[in-house]
Amino acid sequence: MSNPDSPDSNLPTSTGFLPGLSRAGIMKFLSFRKRITSITVLRVTFKTDHNLMTTNNSDWTNSGSTFAKPDWTSGNPSNPISHEQNKKAAVQVDLQVSPPNAEVTDGDLTGTFSAGQFKPIFPPVKFQGGPVSVSVQMTAPLPNQVEKLTDDIRWSVSTTEDGPFEAGSSLSHTIYLTMGTPVNAPTREAGITLKRMDRSVALVGAAGSADPQAIAKYITGQFPGYTLKPDPAVPAQFHHPWYMAMQGESESGCGAWPAADYFSQEAECQAIIRFTRAVMLQVGCPGDMSIVVVWADPNNNATVMEGDWDAGSGGLDGVTKVVKGKTWSATLADNTSPVKVGQLFDPDDLGLNNYEACLKLTYGGTTMYYGGGAGDYPTKEQVITCFQALCWISIVNLKNGNQKVRIEQIVKRY
């Protein structure tokens, strides 16, 4: 006989009620679970972000601060990130589970994005009342191309005991897909900013190729040619066509980056190449890149020479000789006007060059020289053919106070 004072004394023992369950099982059945009623996403942090890009999107200067983490917080717009193409993105998601005393249950978190889905790295996930953090990654790599992705991520949770939940969306994610880790360009073009990243991804993506050689050709090809003359259409602060301070001016803090807004105004060859290198490095483009200058030595049978532009070595600047009391200067004449000995030119009518600046790019066992507005070549000996002649010139002072350039000697024609 059962004890009438026992709390389960009146529970039936026959198989007519919940057959097969013990008294303890029946008690558990009759108890009420503290169920989860809602799950809300609070924060999203990309763990595979390069985390190098600064906030400046207003001008070309190297300024701003690195974007703070988390990348998205409820009620705020998402911070942009950069991420290597063809790699899986990994994210930490912070959620709030209600009510605070909801009991634990296994569950699965899914993030749906235009480029794929996010799933837990270590399933199943334990969900219970209060804050819950879940590490997820994409089930497939991001696209294998340089591009800008923009979309919301919709988060949903399916639990074992409490059913499915829509956890909300993290809004307006921007992911810049790069070829590799972004790299700071040397000197004037240094800096990885939002404005620079946005333009670089657009340019490299428009090249339509994963081959760095094709990318270099495409970017240098955005300039119709090169120029040695300033264009008033370019704000003076940028120092067109050199895109660097000259004769005591103050640096703009932008280097050659503003050239992105003034392709049709062209630029000096070295500025075109500095811009090209900076864009390629901004997206982590592979390959061995350097800026070199190519010229010919008038004192050594016009031997073609190559120097390091960043180190300030090379070129015909300061190469002179005195002939019968007159100073001659060595120069490379471009194809502006045909030259012949004794001819007088207005300095503005004859393109006089100390060198041709090139991006020297080695990738996949191939080396190419990309001249700034002057074509691309497999050797430095072919680069020099972008000029019409290596000459000795002198400056002639006219009685009216003007000056002319006189071709004194043609060392070699190309």
C-alpha positions as CSV (number, residue, x, y, z in Angstrom):
1,M,0.0,0.0,0.0
2,S,1.4,3.5,-0.9
3,N,2.0,6.2,1.7
4,P,-0.9,8.7,1.4
5,D,1.5,11.5,2.4
6,S,3.9,10.8,-0.5
7,P,3.6,13.5,-3.3
8,D,3.2,10.8,-6.0
9,S,1.0,8.5,-4.0
10,N,-2.0,9.1,-6.2
11,L,-0.1,8.5,-9.5
12,P,-1.5,5.4,-11.3
13,T,0.7,2.4,-11.5
14,S,-1.3,0.6,-14.2
15,T,-0.4,0.7,-17.9
16,G,-3.6,2.7,-18.7
17,F,-1.8,6.0,-18.2
18,L,1.5,6.8,-20.0
19,P,2.4,3.1,-20.2
20,G,6.1,2.2,-19.8
21,L,7.0,5.3,-17.8
22,S,8.3,5.1,-14.2
23,R,7.0,7.4,-11.5
24,A,10.1,9.5,-11.9
25,G,9.5,9.7,-15.7
26,I,5.9,10.7,-15.2
27,M,7.0,13.5,-12.8
28,K,9.4,14.8,-15.4
29,F,6.7,14.7,-18.1
30,L,4.4,16.7,-15.9
31,S,7.0,19.4,-15.1
32,F,7.1,22.6,-17.2
33,R,10.3,23.4,-19.3
34,K,11.6,27.0,-19.1
35,R,11.5,27.5,-22.8
36,I,13.4,30.0,-25.0
37,T,11.0,32.6,-26.4
38,S,13.4,34.7,-28.5
39,I,16.9,34.9,-29.8
40,T,18.4,38.2,-31.1
41,V,21.7,38.9,-32.8
42,L,23.6,41.7,-31.1
43,R,27.1,41.8,-32.6
44,V,29.0,40.4,-35.5
45,T,32.8,40.3,-35.7
46,F,34.7,39.0,-38.7
47,K,37.7,37.2,-37.4
48,T,39.3,36.8,-40.9
49,D,39.2,40.5,-41.7
50,H,42.7,41.9,-42.6
51,N,41.9,44.7,-40.1
52,L,44.3,47.1,-41.8
53,M,41.9,49.6,-43.4
54,T,41.3,53.0,-41.9
55,T,38.1,55.0,-41.8
56,N,39.0,57.8,-44.2
57,N,36.7,57.9,-47.2
58,S,36.5,61.7,-47.7
59,D,39.8,62.3,-49.5
60,W,43.0,60.6,-50.7
61,T,45.2,61.4,-47.7
62,N,46.6,58.6,-45.5
63,S,44.5,59.4,-42.5
64,G,41.7,58.0,-40.2
65,S,41.9,55.2,-37.7
66,T,41.5,51.4,-38.1
67,F,37.9,50.3,-38.0
68,A,36.9,49.2,-34.5
69,K,35.6,45.8,-33.7
70,P,32.9,44.5,-33.6
71,D,32.1,45.1,-37.2
72,W,28.4,45.3,-36.6
73,T,26.4,46.2,-33.5
74,S,22.7,46.2,-33.3
75,G,21.3,49.6,-34.3
76,N,24.4,50.7,-36.1
77,P,25.6,50.4,-39.7
78,S,28.3,47.7,-40.4
79,N,31.9,48.6,-40.8
80,P,33.5,47.5,-44.1
81,I,36.2,44.9,-44.0
82,S,38.8,43.5,-46.5
83,H,39.1,39.8,-47.0
84,E,41.2,37.5,-49.2
85,Q,39.3,36.1,-52.2
86,N,38.6,32.3,-52.4
87,K,38.9,31.9,-48.6
88,K,36.2,31.1,-46.0
89,A,35.1,34.0,-43.8
90,A,35.0,33.2,-40.0
91,V,32.8,35.2,-37.8
92,Q,31.9,35.5,-34.1
93,V,28.2,36.1,-33.5
94,D,27.0,37.4,-30.1
95,L,23.3,36.8,-29.3
96,Q,20.9,37.4,-26.6
97,V,18.6,34.5,-25.5
98,S,15.4,35.2,-23.7
99,P,14.1,34.8,-21.1
100,P,17.3,34.9,-18.9
101,N,16.3,31.7,-17.1
102,A,15.5,29.7,-20.3
103,E,16.9,26.2,-20.0
104,V,19.7,24.8,-22.2
105,T,19.0,23.2,-25.5
106,D,21.1,22.2,-28.5
107,G,20.7,24.3,-31.6
108,D,22.1,25.3,-35.0
109,L,22.9,28.9,-36.1
110,T,22.7,29.8,-39.8
111,G,23.7,33.1,-41.4
112,T,22.5,33.7,-45.0
113,F,24.5,36.1,-47.2
114,S,24.5,36.7,-50.9
115,A,27.9,34.9,-51.2
116,G,26.9,31.9,-49.1
117,Q,25.9,30.6,-45.7
118,F,27.6,30.7,-42.3
119,K,27.4,27.6,-40.0
120,P,28.9,26.8,-36.5
121,I,32.5,25.8,-36.5
122,F,31.8,23.5,-33.5
123,P,28.3,22.1,-33.7
124,P,26.0,21.6,-31.9
125,V,25.7,24.9,-30.1
126,K,24.3,25.2,-26.6
127,F,21.6,27.9,-26.3
128,Q,20.2,29.0,-22.9
129,G,19.0,32.2,-21.3
130,G,21.4,35.1,-21.4
131,P,24.3,36.0,-23.8
132,V,25.6,33.4,-26.1
133,S,28.6,33.6,-28.5
134,V,28.9,31.4,-31.5
135,S,31.9,30.9,-33.8
136,V,30.7,30.3,-37.4
137,Q,32.4,30.2,-40.8
138,M,31.2,30.0,-44.4
139,T,30.3,26.6,-45.8
140,A,32.2,27.5,-49.0
141,P,34.9,30.1,-49.9
142,L,34.1,33.6,-50.9
143,P,34.2,34.3,-54.7
144,N,37.6,33.8,-56.3
145,Q,37.8,37.3,-57.7
146,V,38.5,40.9,-56.7
147,E,35.2,42.6,-56.1
148,K,33.1,44.5,-53.6
149,L,30.3,42.5,-51.9
150,T,27.4,44.3,-50.1
151,D,24.5,42.6,-48.4
152,D,22.7,42.0,-45.1
153,I,23.3,38.7,-43.2
154,R,20.1,37.1,-42.0
155,W,20.5,35.0,-38.9
156,S,18.3,32.1,-37.8
157,V,18.4,29.5,-35.1
158,S,16.9,26.1,-35.0
159,T,16.8,24.5,-31.5
160,T,16.2,20.9,-30.6
161,E,13.5,21.5,-27.9
162,D,12.2,25.1,-28.4
163,G,11.7,25.3,-32.1
164,P,13.1,27.7,-34.8
165,F,13.8,31.5,-34.3
166,E,14.5,34.3,-36.6
167,A,17.4,36.1,-34.8
168,G,17.4,39.2,-37.0
169,S,19.8,40.6,-39.6
170,S,23.2,42.3,-39.3
171,L,22.9,45.1,-41.9
172,S,24.8,46.5,-44.8
173,H,28.0,44.4,-44.7
174,T,30.7,45.5,-47.2
175,I,33.4,43.0,-48.0
176,Y,36.3,44.0,-50.2
177,L,37.7,40.8,-51.7
178,T,41.5,41.2,-52.4
179,M,44.1,39.0,-54.0
180,G,46.1,38.8,-50.7
181,T,46.9,40.8,-47.6
182,P,47.0,44.5,-48.5
183,V,50.5,46.0,-48.5
184,N,51.6,49.5,-47.8
185,A,53.1,51.2,-50.9
186,P,56.5,52.8,-50.2
187,T,56.9,56.5,-49.3
188,R,54.2,58.9,-50.7
189,E,51.5,56.4,-51.5
190,A,51.7,54.6,-48.1
191,G,48.4,53.9,-46.3
192,I,45.4,51.5,-46.6
193,T,42.2,53.6,-46.4
194,L,38.6,53.0,-47.2
195,K,38.7,55.4,-50.2
196,R,41.9,53.9,-51.6
197,M,40.6,50.3,-51.1
198,D,37.3,51.0,-52.8
199,R,38.9,52.5,-55.9
200,S,41.7,49.8,-56.0
201,V,39.2,47.0,-55.8
202,A,37.1,48.6,-58.6
203,L,40.2,49.1,-60.9
204,V,41.7,45.6,-60.3
205,G,38.3,44.0,-60.6
206,A,37.7,45.8,-63.9
207,A,40.9,44.3,-65.3
208,G,39.1,41.0,-65.6
209,S,42.1,38.9,-64.9
210,A,44.0,37.2,-62.0
211,D,47.3,37.7,-63.8
212,P,49.3,40.6,-62.3
213,Q,50.8,41.3,-65.7
214,A,47.4,41.9,-67.2
215,I,46.4,44.0,-64.2
216,A,49.5,46.2,-64.6
217,K,48.8,46.7,-68.3
218,Y,45.2,47.6,-67.6
219,I,45.9,50.2,-64.9
220,T,48.7,51.9,-66.8
221,G,46.4,51.9,-69.8
222,Q,43.9,54.1,-67.9
223,F,46.2,57.0,-68.7
224,P,46.0,58.0,-72.4
225,G,49.7,59.0,-72.3
226,Y,52.1,60.9,-70.2
227,T,52.7,64.6,-69.9
228,L,55.4,66.9,-68.5
229,K,53.1,69.9,-68.4
230,P,50.8,70.9,-65.5
231,D,47.1,70.9,-66.2
232,P,45.0,73.6,-64.4
233,A,42.1,71.1,-64.3
234,V,43.9,69.3,-61.5
235,P,43.9,71.1,-58.1
236,A,47.3,72.7,-57.5
237,Q,47.6,71.0,-54.1
238,F,48.2,67.7,-55.9
239,H,51.2,69.0,-57.9
240,H,50.2,67.6,-61.3
241,P,51.8,66.1,-63.4
242,W,54.5,65.0,-60.8
243,Y,52.1,64.3,-57.9
244,M,54.8,65.2,-55.5
245,A,56.0,68.5,-54.0
246,M,58.4,70.4,-56.2
247,Q,60.7,73.4,-55.4
248,G,59.9,73.8,-51.7
249,E,56.1,73.1,-52.0
250,S,54.3,71.2,-49.2
251,E,53.4,67.6,-49.9
252,S,49.7,67.0,-50.4
253,G,49.7,63.8,-48.2
254,C,48.1,62.0,-51.1
255,G,51.1,61.1,-53.4
256,A,49.8,59.8,-56.7
257,W,46.5,58.6,-55.5
258,P,44.5,61.7,-56.8
259,A,45.5,60.5,-60.3
260,A,42.5,58.2,-60.0
261,D,40.2,61.2,-60.6
262,Y,42.3,62.7,-63.4
263,F,43.2,59.9,-65.9
264,S,42.4,62.1,-68.9
265,Q,44.8,64.8,-67.7
266,E,47.6,62.2,-67.8
267,A,50.7,62.5,-65.5
268,E,54.4,62.2,-65.5
269,C,55.7,58.7,-66.2
270,Q,56.9,58.1,-62.6
271,A,53.6,59.3,-61.2
272,I,51.6,56.9,-63.4
273,I,53.8,54.0,-62.2
274,R,53.7,55.0,-58.5
275,F,49.9,55.0,-58.8
276,T,49.8,51.6,-60.5
277,R,52.0,50.0,-57.9
278,A,50.0,51.5,-55.1
279,V,46.7,50.2,-56.5
280,M,48.2,46.7,-57.0
281,L,49.7,46.6,-53.5
282,Q,46.5,47.8,-51.9
283,V,44.7,44.6,-53.0
284,G,47.7,42.4,-52.2
285,C,48.5,41.6,-55.8
286,P,51.3,39.0,-56.0
287,G,54.6,39.5,-57.9
288,D,57.9,41.3,-57.4
289,M,57.3,45.0,-58.1
290,S,59.7,47.8,-58.3
291,I,59.9,51.2,-59.9
292,V,62.9,51.5,-62.1
293,V,64.2,54.3,-64.4
294,V,65.6,53.4,-67.8
295,W,68.0,55.7,-69.7
296,A,71.0,55.5,-72.1
297,D,74.6,56.6,-71.2
298,P,75.8,59.1,-73.8
299,N,79.4,58.6,-72.6
300,N,79.3,54.8,-73.0
301,N,78.1,54.1,-76.6
302,A,74.5,54.8,-75.6
303,T,74.4,51.7,-73.3
304,V,70.9,51.2,-71.8
305,M,71.0,51.6,-68.0
306,E,68.5,50.8,-65.2
307,G,68.2,52.4,-61.8
308,D,66.0,52.3,-58.7
309,W,63.6,55.2,-58.6
310,D,62.8,54.9,-54.9
311,A,66.5,55.1,-54.1
312,G,66.9,58.2,-56.4
313,S,69.5,56.5,-58.5
314,G,69.8,56.8,-62.3
315,G,68.8,59.1,-65.1
316,L,70.4,61.9,-67.1
317,D,69.8,64.7,-64.6
318,G,73.1,66.5,-64.2
319,V,74.9,64.6,-67.0
320,T,76.7,67.4,-68.8
321,K,79.9,68.2,-70.6
322,V,81.6,71.4,-71.8
323,V,82.3,71.8,-75.5
324,K,84.2,74.9,-76.6
325,G,83.1,76.8,-73.5
326,K,79.5,75.8,-73.9
327,T,77.6,73.4,-71.5
328,W,75.9,70.6,-73.2
329,S,73.3,68.5,-71.3
330,A,72.3,64.9,-72.2
331,T,68.6,64.2,-72.8
332,L,66.2,61.7,-74.3
333,A,63.9,63.3,-76.9
334,D,60.5,61.9,-77.1
335,N,58.4,61.7,-80.2
336,T,56.8,65.2,-79.9
337,S,58.8,66.6,-82.8
338,P,61.5,65.1,-85.1
339,V,65.0,66.3,-84.1
340,K,68.1,67.1,-86.2
341,V,71.4,68.7,-85.3
342,G,71.4,72.5,-85.2
343,Q,67.6,72.7,-84.8
344,L,66.2,75.2,-82.3
345,F,63.1,74.3,-80.3
346,D,60.9,76.0,-77.8
347,P,61.5,74.0,-74.6
348,D,57.7,73.5,-74.3
349,D,57.6,72.0,-77.9
350,L,60.2,69.3,-77.3
351,G,59.7,66.5,-74.8
352,L,63.1,66.4,-73.0
353,N,63.4,63.4,-70.6
354,N,66.0,62.2,-68.1
355,Y,64.6,58.7,-68.2
356,E,61.5,56.5,-68.7
357,A,60.0,55.4,-65.4
358,C,58.7,51.8,-65.4
359,L,57.0,49.3,-63.2
360,K,59.2,46.3,-63.4
361,L,57.1,43.3,-62.6
362,T,58.2,39.7,-62.3
363,Y,55.5,37.1,-61.9
364,G,55.2,33.5,-63.1
365,G,58.7,33.5,-64.5
366,T,58.1,36.5,-66.7
367,T,59.5,40.0,-66.3
368,M,57.9,43.0,-68.0
369,Y,58.5,46.8,-67.9
370,Y,55.4,48.9,-67.9
371,G,56.2,52.4,-69.0
372,G,54.2,55.3,-67.6
373,G,52.1,56.2,-70.6
374,A,54.7,54.8,-73.0
375,G,53.8,51.2,-73.5
376,D,55.1,47.9,-72.1
377,Y,58.2,46.0,-72.9
378,P,60.0,42.7,-72.0
379,T,63.5,44.3,-71.7
380,K,65.1,47.6,-70.8
381,E,66.7,47.7,-74.2
382,Q,63.2,47.8,-75.7
383,V,62.0,50.4,-73.2
384,I,64.5,52.9,-74.6
385,T,62.8,52.7,-78.0
386,C,59.9,54.8,-76.7
387,F,62.2,57.8,-77.3
388,Q,63.3,59.0,-80.8
389,A,66.8,59.9,-79.9
390,L,69.5,60.3,-77.3
391,C,70.9,63.8,-77.7
392,W,73.3,66.5,-76.4
393,I,71.5,69.8,-76.2
394,S,72.4,73.4,-75.1
395,I,70.4,76.3,-74.0
396,V,70.4,79.4,-76.3
397,N,69.5,82.8,-74.8
398,L,67.7,85.0,-77.4
399,K,68.0,88.8,-77.5
400,N,64.3,89.1,-76.5
401,G,65.0,87.3,-73.3
402,N,63.5,84.0,-74.4
403,Q,65.3,80.7,-74.4
404,K,65.5,77.9,-77.0
405,V,66.9,74.4,-76.9
406,R,69.5,73.6,-79.6
407,I,70.2,70.0,-80.7
408,E,74.0,69.9,-80.6
409,Q,74.6,66.2,-81.2
410,I,72.5,63.1,-81.8
411,V,74.2,60.2,-80.0
412,K,71.7,57.6,-81.2
413,R,68.4,57.4,-82.8
414,Y,65.7,54.8,-81.9
